Amino acid sequence: MGTPVLKLIILDRDGVINHDSSEFIKSPAEWLPIAGSLEAIARLNQAGYRVVVASNQSGIARELFDMTILNAIHQKMHALAQQVGASIDAIFFCPHAAKDLCDCRKPKPGMFHEISQRYKVSLKGVPTIGDSLRDLQAGYESGCAPFLVLTGKGDKTREDGGLPPGTQVFPDLAATVNHLLKTAPPAPQAVNL
């Protein structure tokens, strides 16, 4: 029997899973899920996907919040996800500001390379879902299939153009997941002999 193929999907956080804010999400109280997003993650889990988050969090470098607050925000996200049967496998984040010129801040692909190494998989064709051009660019450069959602900054991102080739556009995470699960190849069925 062969090794099962890892089904991975990479999501941006702010504007995809939760409502975004131009003032940053600086506390657990400010972290509010977009309607249907956590349920969409649960459907991905049920279809065998491991859901990973890759998120720029420059609020740390800007001293708007610290690691304790970021951890508390993520604890809230995990707790609310679990209430609807959803599981987020891992959260990768870049704590740097743009001026730091790091390799992990999207649109650079450093976080995606780290995900590839952690899971020991190629990201070729792995869906990545974001609401900003830099989300899609980082994923595309890593071989991912880019999906733009129109929540968060998505409408403006679509208007501004310049999307990576092959980017598919959907109203929100739930609609994207509906599409992915409809077009995914059927899971192998057990055969009674």
C-alpha positions as CSV (number, residue, x, y, z in Angstrom):
1,M,0.0,0.0,0.0
2,G,1.5,3.4,-1.0
3,T,2.0,6.4,1.3
4,P,-1.0,8.6,1.3
5,V,-0.5,11.9,-0.5
6,L,-0.6,14.9,1.8
7,K,-3.4,17.3,0.9
8,L,-2.3,20.8,1.9
9,I,-3.9,24.2,1.6
10,I,-2.4,27.5,2.6
11,L,-4.6,30.4,3.8
12,D,-3.9,34.0,4.6
13,R,-5.4,35.0,8.0
14,D,-6.7,38.6,8.0
15,G,-9.3,39.2,5.3
16,V,-9.7,35.5,4.5
17,I,-10.5,33.7,7.8
18,N,-11.3,36.8,9.9
19,H,-12.4,40.4,9.2
20,D,-9.4,42.6,8.5
21,S,-8.7,46.1,9.9
22,S,-6.6,48.9,8.6
23,E,-5.7,49.5,12.3
24,F,-4.4,45.9,12.6
25,I,-6.0,43.1,14.7
26,K,-4.4,43.9,18.1
27,S,-6.4,41.8,20.5
28,P,-8.4,38.6,20.7
29,A,-11.6,40.8,21.0
30,E,-10.8,42.3,17.5
31,W,-10.4,38.9,15.9
32,L,-13.8,38.2,14.4
33,P,-14.3,35.3,11.9
34,I,-15.9,36.0,8.5
35,A,-19.3,34.2,8.3
36,G,-18.8,30.7,7.0
37,S,-15.0,30.7,7.1
38,L,-14.4,28.4,10.0
39,E,-17.1,26.0,8.7
40,A,-15.3,26.1,5.3
41,I,-12.1,25.0,7.1
42,A,-14.0,22.2,8.8
43,R,-15.2,21.0,5.3
44,L,-11.6,21.0,4.1
45,N,-10.6,18.9,7.1
46,Q,-13.4,16.5,6.4
47,A,-12.1,16.2,2.8
48,G,-8.6,15.3,4.1
49,Y,-6.9,18.7,3.8
50,R,-4.3,19.9,6.3
51,V,-5.0,23.6,6.7
52,V,-2.0,25.9,7.2
53,V,-2.1,29.7,7.8
54,A,0.7,32.0,6.5
55,S,0.3,35.5,7.7
56,N,2.3,38.8,7.7
57,Q,2.1,40.2,11.3
58,S,4.1,43.4,11.1
59,G,2.2,44.7,14.1
60,I,4.8,43.0,16.2
61,A,7.7,45.0,14.6
62,R,5.6,48.1,14.9
63,E,5.1,47.3,18.6
64,L,1.3,47.4,18.3
65,F,1.1,44.1,20.1
66,D,3.5,41.4,21.3
67,M,3.9,37.6,21.0
68,T,1.7,37.1,24.1
69,I,-1.2,38.9,22.4
70,L,-0.6,37.2,19.0
71,N,-0.7,33.8,20.8
72,A,-3.9,34.8,22.5
73,I,-5.5,35.8,19.2
74,H,-4.4,32.5,17.7
75,Q,-5.8,30.6,20.7
76,K,-9.2,32.3,20.1
77,M,-9.0,31.3,16.4
78,H,-8.2,27.7,17.3
79,A,-11.0,27.6,19.9
80,L,-13.7,29.0,17.6
81,A,-12.5,26.6,14.8
82,Q,-12.8,23.6,17.1
83,Q,-16.4,24.6,18.1
84,V,-17.4,24.0,14.5
85,G,-15.2,20.9,14.0
86,A,-12.4,22.7,12.2
87,S,-8.7,22.3,12.8
88,I,-5.8,24.5,11.7
89,D,-2.7,22.4,11.5
90,A,-0.1,25.2,11.8
91,I,0.3,28.9,11.7
92,F,3.4,30.5,10.1
93,F,3.8,34.2,10.5
94,C,6.3,37.0,9.7
95,P,6.8,39.4,12.6
96,H,8.9,41.9,10.6
97,A,8.2,45.3,9.0
98,A,8.7,45.9,5.3
99,K,11.9,47.9,6.1
100,D,13.5,44.8,7.7
101,L,13.9,43.3,4.2
102,C,13.4,39.8,5.5
103,D,12.7,36.7,3.3
104,C,9.5,35.7,5.1
105,R,7.3,38.8,4.6
106,K,4.9,38.2,1.7
107,P,5.3,38.8,-1.2
108,K,8.6,37.1,-0.6
109,P,8.2,33.3,-0.5
110,G,10.1,32.5,2.7
111,M,7.1,31.3,4.7
112,F,6.0,29.1,1.9
113,H,9.5,27.6,1.6
114,E,9.4,26.9,5.4
115,I,6.0,25.2,5.0
116,S,7.4,23.1,2.2
117,Q,10.3,22.1,4.3
118,R,8.2,21.4,7.5
119,Y,5.8,19.1,5.6
120,K,8.5,17.7,3.2
121,V,6.4,18.4,0.2
122,S,6.5,20.3,-3.0
123,L,4.0,23.2,-3.1
124,K,3.4,22.7,-6.8
125,G,-0.4,23.0,-7.3
126,V,-1.1,23.5,-3.6
127,P,-4.1,25.9,-3.3
128,T,-3.2,29.2,-1.6
129,I,-6.0,31.6,-0.7
130,G,-5.5,35.3,0.0
131,D,-7.1,38.7,-0.2
132,S,-4.0,40.7,-1.3
133,L,-1.7,40.6,-4.2
134,R,1.3,39.9,-2.0
135,D,-0.4,36.7,-0.6
136,L,-0.9,35.4,-4.2
137,Q,2.6,36.4,-5.4
138,A,4.3,34.6,-2.5
139,G,2.3,31.4,-3.2
140,Y,2.6,31.6,-7.0
141,E,6.4,32.0,-6.7
142,S,6.4,28.8,-4.6
143,G,4.4,26.9,-7.2
144,C,1.0,27.2,-5.5
145,A,-2.3,27.6,-7.3
146,P,-3.5,31.2,-6.4
147,F,-7.1,31.9,-5.3
148,L,-8.3,35.5,-4.6
149,V,-11.2,36.1,-2.2
150,L,-13.1,39.3,-2.4
151,T,-13.4,39.7,1.4
152,G,-10.8,41.9,3.2
153,K,-8.8,43.7,0.6
154,G,-9.9,41.4,-2.2
155,D,-12.2,43.8,-4.1
156,K,-9.4,46.4,-4.3
157,T,-6.8,43.7,-5.2
158,R,-9.0,42.6,-8.1
159,E,-9.5,46.2,-9.2
160,D,-5.8,47.0,-9.1
161,G,-5.0,44.0,-11.4
162,G,-1.7,42.4,-11.9
163,L,-2.8,39.0,-10.5
164,P,-0.5,36.0,-11.0
165,P,-1.5,33.9,-14.1
166,G,-4.2,31.4,-13.4
167,T,-5.6,33.2,-10.3
168,Q,-9.2,32.2,-9.7
169,V,-11.5,34.7,-7.9
170,F,-14.3,33.8,-5.5
171,P,-16.5,35.9,-3.2
172,D,-15.1,34.4,0.0
173,L,-13.4,31.4,1.6
174,A,-16.6,29.3,1.7
175,A,-17.2,29.8,-2.0
176,T,-13.6,28.9,-2.8
177,V,-13.8,25.7,-0.7
178,N,-17.1,24.8,-2.4
179,H,-15.2,25.0,-5.8
180,L,-12.2,23.1,-4.6
181,L,-14.2,20.3,-3.1
182,K,-16.3,20.0,-6.3
183,T,-13.3,19.9,-8.5
184,A,-11.1,17.7,-6.3
185,P,-10.7,14.1,-7.6
186,P,-12.9,11.7,-5.6
187,A,-11.2,10.0,-2.7
188,P,-10.4,6.3,-3.3
189,Q,-13.3,4.1,-2.2
190,A,-12.9,0.9,-0.2
191,V,-13.8,-2.2,-2.3
192,N,-15.5,-5.2,-0.7
193,L,-14.1,-8.4,-2.2
